[in-house]
Amino acid sequence: MQRMSRKVGRGHLLKKSIVLLKAWMTYEASLLGSHAANMATYALYIIVIFLLNNFYDELQTPMDVFRKFFSYFGDDETTFDWEQKMLTIFGPVKTLNF
């Protein structure tokens, strides 16, 4: 995490973005915490790294990452298809249907 944070730079943008999204997902949305059958913290790390990896030029502050999270994953018109795709740090990948 330390090495990745240094690579991202911008005043620990990676760490601050993770903390902001983690707080929102835990206290406001109740979406985080594998102990409660919610998303694991590791998955949140993948999401934030994906956003920084793919939209780096647009993201200067943790709030920019927060907004990009909602625009990419929360917009009704472009809602991420969690049934057909999985997310990597590089982008969505189509899942296999058995």
Helices and strands as residue ranges (DSSP letters): H 2-8, H 13-23, I 24-28, G 34-36, H 41-55, G 56-58, H 62-73, E 85-87, E 92-94
